[in-house]
Amino acid sequence: MLPLGEPKFRRRKADRPDEIVRAALTVFAAKGFAAARLDEIAARAGVSKGALYLYFATKEDLFRAVVEQSLAPNLMIIQAAAANTAAFADLARTLAAFLPQLAERAPIAAIAKMVIGEARNFPELARVWHDQLVGPVIGIFSGAIAQAQARGEIRPGDPRAYAVSLASGLLLGLVFNETFAPVGAEPFDIPALARQHVETVLAGMLTDPGARP
């Protein structure tokens, strides 16, 4: 309930940027970046196109807000898991369970496919996606892998390459389902794929076979 005497329109105005970002996430996921129209985003958010421009000067600014506000905050969960999990194998398995759940709640696959497909014409998309999401995630994994190597849990090797190996199966499965399932291909069970993939990669990374289930 609003405090006594506070006009309703004041709360509504404060909510508008978040409503616009949520609408943009939906439209970008459905139509891609080039085909997404600002007037459609504005209509979905319940504002005029002129009001949208009060908050976001360009479509690129709006995409940055989508990543920063709707997707990147999940980095805190990943960081916390990395900080609070002692064994790297346990961390990898925890994130293999968490990331498919995240992909079910947010259209990560659709946005990733959009960035991959449109990065050449809109390089700012790739820059934002990398700087705000992909780069930090790889950094968290790489740091955890380097620490595990120092403890003797993981074999020598490039931590960054190991991190990409762990993430690649899930990403490919998500993009496959987003691209080919709509035209009749049998979709992958993403949670099952993630579980199998992480065990396969860990089998080549871990120094202690006893760390495997």
C-alpha positions as CSV (number, residue, x, y, z in Angstrom):
1,M,0.0,0.0,0.0
2,L,1.2,3.5,-0.9
3,P,2.0,5.9,2.0
4,L,-0.8,8.3,2.7
5,G,-0.7,11.3,0.4
6,E,1.7,9.8,-2.1
7,P,0.2,10.0,-5.6
8,K,-0.3,6.8,-7.4
9,F,1.4,8.1,-10.6
10,R,4.6,8.7,-8.7
11,R,5.0,4.9,-8.0
12,R,4.0,4.1,-11.5
13,K,6.7,6.5,-12.9
14,A,9.3,4.9,-10.7
15,D,8.4,1.4,-12.0
16,R,8.6,2.3,-15.6
17,P,12.3,1.5,-16.3
18,D,11.9,-2.0,-14.9
19,E,8.7,-2.5,-16.9
20,I,10.4,-1.4,-20.1
21,V,13.4,-3.7,-19.4
22,R,11.1,-6.7,-18.8
23,A,9.2,-5.9,-22.0
24,A,12.4,-5.5,-24.0
25,L,13.7,-8.9,-22.7
26,T,10.5,-10.6,-24.0
27,V,10.6,-8.8,-27.4
28,F,14.4,-9.4,-28.0
29,A,14.0,-13.1,-27.1
30,A,11.1,-13.4,-29.5
31,K,12.2,-11.3,-32.5
32,G,15.9,-10.7,-32.2
33,F,17.6,-7.4,-32.0
34,A,17.3,-6.0,-35.5
35,A,13.6,-6.9,-35.8
36,A,12.7,-5.7,-32.4
37,R,10.8,-2.4,-32.6
38,L,10.9,0.2,-29.9
39,D,7.2,1.0,-30.3
40,E,6.4,-2.7,-29.7
41,I,8.5,-2.7,-26.6
42,A,6.9,0.5,-25.4
43,A,3.4,-0.9,-26.0
44,R,4.2,-4.1,-24.1
45,A,5.5,-2.0,-21.2
46,G,2.4,0.2,-21.3
47,V,4.2,3.4,-22.1
48,S,4.5,5.7,-25.1
49,K,7.5,5.5,-27.4
50,G,8.3,9.0,-26.2
51,A,8.3,7.9,-22.6
52,L,10.6,5.0,-23.5
53,Y,13.2,7.5,-24.9
54,L,13.2,9.3,-21.5
55,Y,14.9,6.3,-20.0
56,F,16.8,4.7,-22.9
57,A,18.3,6.8,-25.8
58,T,19.0,3.9,-28.1
59,K,18.1,0.2,-28.6
60,E,21.7,-0.7,-27.6
61,D,21.2,1.1,-24.3
62,L,18.0,-0.9,-23.7
63,F,19.8,-4.2,-24.5
64,R,22.6,-3.2,-22.0
65,A,19.9,-2.7,-19.4
66,V,18.3,-6.0,-20.1
67,V,21.7,-7.8,-19.5
68,E,22.6,-5.8,-16.5
69,Q,19.2,-5.9,-14.7
70,S,17.7,-9.2,-15.9
71,L,20.6,-11.6,-16.4
72,A,23.8,-10.4,-14.8
73,P,22.4,-10.4,-11.2
74,N,22.6,-14.2,-11.3
75,L,26.4,-13.8,-11.2
76,M,26.1,-13.1,-7.5
77,I,24.6,-16.6,-7.0
78,I,27.5,-18.2,-9.0
79,Q,30.1,-16.1,-7.1
80,A,28.6,-17.2,-3.8
81,A,28.6,-20.8,-4.8
82,A,32.3,-20.5,-5.8
83,A,33.2,-18.8,-2.5
84,N,31.3,-21.3,-0.3
85,T,32.1,-24.7,-2.0
86,A,35.3,-26.4,-0.9
87,A,35.8,-29.0,-3.6
88,F,35.7,-27.9,-7.2
89,A,33.9,-31.1,-8.3
90,D,31.1,-30.2,-5.9
91,L,31.0,-26.6,-7.3
92,A,30.8,-27.9,-10.9
93,R,28.0,-30.2,-10.1
94,T,26.1,-27.5,-8.2
95,L,26.3,-25.1,-11.1
96,A,25.4,-27.9,-13.6
97,A,22.1,-28.2,-11.6
98,F,21.6,-24.4,-11.2
99,L,22.2,-23.1,-14.7
100,P,19.5,-25.2,-16.5
101,Q,17.1,-23.9,-13.8
102,L,18.1,-20.4,-14.7
103,A,17.7,-21.0,-18.4
104,E,14.1,-22.2,-17.7
105,R,13.3,-18.9,-15.8
106,A,15.0,-16.5,-18.2
107,P,15.3,-16.7,-22.0
108,I,19.0,-17.0,-21.9
109,A,19.1,-19.3,-24.9
110,A,17.1,-17.0,-27.1
111,I,19.3,-14.0,-26.1
112,A,22.5,-15.9,-26.7
113,K,21.3,-17.1,-30.1
114,M,20.4,-13.4,-30.9
115,V,23.9,-12.2,-29.9
116,I,25.6,-14.9,-31.9
117,G,23.5,-14.3,-35.0
118,E,23.7,-10.5,-34.9
119,A,27.1,-9.7,-33.4
120,R,28.6,-8.9,-36.8
121,N,26.1,-6.2,-37.6
122,F,25.7,-5.1,-33.9
123,P,29.1,-5.6,-32.2
124,E,27.9,-3.7,-29.2
125,L,25.6,-6.7,-28.4
126,A,28.6,-9.0,-28.2
127,R,30.6,-6.5,-26.2
128,V,27.8,-6.1,-23.6
129,W,27.1,-9.8,-23.4
130,H,30.8,-10.6,-22.9
131,D,31.6,-7.9,-20.5
132,Q,28.5,-8.2,-18.3
133,L,28.0,-12.0,-18.4
134,V,30.2,-14.3,-20.3
135,G,33.6,-12.8,-19.2
136,P,32.6,-12.7,-15.5
137,V,31.3,-16.3,-15.6
138,I,34.5,-17.5,-17.2
139,G,36.5,-15.5,-14.7
140,I,34.7,-17.1,-11.7
141,F,35.2,-20.6,-13.1
142,S,38.8,-19.9,-14.1
143,G,39.7,-18.6,-10.6
144,A,38.0,-21.6,-8.9
145,I,39.9,-24.0,-11.2
146,A,43.2,-22.3,-10.6
147,Q,42.7,-22.6,-6.8
148,A,41.7,-26.2,-7.2
149,Q,44.9,-26.8,-9.2
150,A,46.9,-25.2,-6.4
151,R,45.3,-27.7,-4.0
152,G,46.1,-30.6,-6.3
153,E,42.5,-31.4,-7.2
154,I,42.7,-30.6,-10.9
155,R,45.4,-31.6,-13.4
156,P,47.7,-29.0,-15.0
157,G,46.2,-27.0,-17.8
158,D,44.9,-23.7,-18.8
159,P,42.1,-22.8,-16.3
160,R,40.3,-20.7,-18.8
161,A,40.2,-23.5,-21.4
162,Y,38.9,-25.9,-18.7
163,A,36.2,-23.3,-17.8
164,V,35.1,-23.1,-21.5
165,S,35.1,-26.9,-21.7
166,L,32.7,-27.1,-18.8
167,A,30.3,-24.5,-20.1
168,S,30.3,-25.5,-23.8
169,G,28.0,-28.5,-23.6
170,L,25.2,-26.6,-21.8
171,L,25.5,-23.7,-24.2
172,L,25.4,-25.8,-27.3
173,G,22.4,-27.8,-26.0
174,L,20.5,-24.5,-25.2
175,V,21.3,-23.1,-28.6
176,F,20.4,-26.4,-30.3
177,N,17.0,-26.4,-28.6
178,E,16.4,-22.8,-29.4
179,T,17.4,-23.2,-33.1
180,F,16.3,-26.7,-34.2
181,A,13.6,-27.9,-31.8
182,P,11.1,-25.4,-33.3
183,V,11.6,-26.9,-36.8
184,G,11.1,-30.5,-35.6
185,A,14.4,-31.7,-34.1
186,E,14.2,-33.7,-31.0
187,P,15.2,-31.4,-28.1
188,F,17.8,-32.2,-25.5
189,D,16.9,-32.7,-21.9
190,I,19.0,-29.8,-20.7
191,P,19.4,-30.8,-17.0
192,A,20.3,-34.4,-18.1
193,L,22.8,-33.0,-20.7
194,A,24.4,-30.7,-18.1
195,R,24.8,-33.6,-15.6
196,Q,26.3,-35.9,-18.1
197,H,28.6,-33.3,-19.6
198,V,30.0,-32.1,-16.3
199,E,30.9,-35.6,-15.3
200,T,32.5,-36.3,-18.6
201,V,34.7,-33.2,-18.4
202,L,35.5,-33.7,-14.7
203,A,36.7,-37.2,-15.5
204,G,39.5,-35.6,-17.5
205,M,40.2,-32.8,-15.1
206,L,40.3,-34.4,-11.6
207,T,43.5,-35.9,-10.2
208,D,41.6,-38.0,-7.7
209,P,39.2,-40.6,-9.1
210,G,37.6,-40.8,-5.7
211,A,36.2,-37.3,-6.2
212,R,33.9,-38.7,-8.9
213,P,30.5,-40.0,-7.9
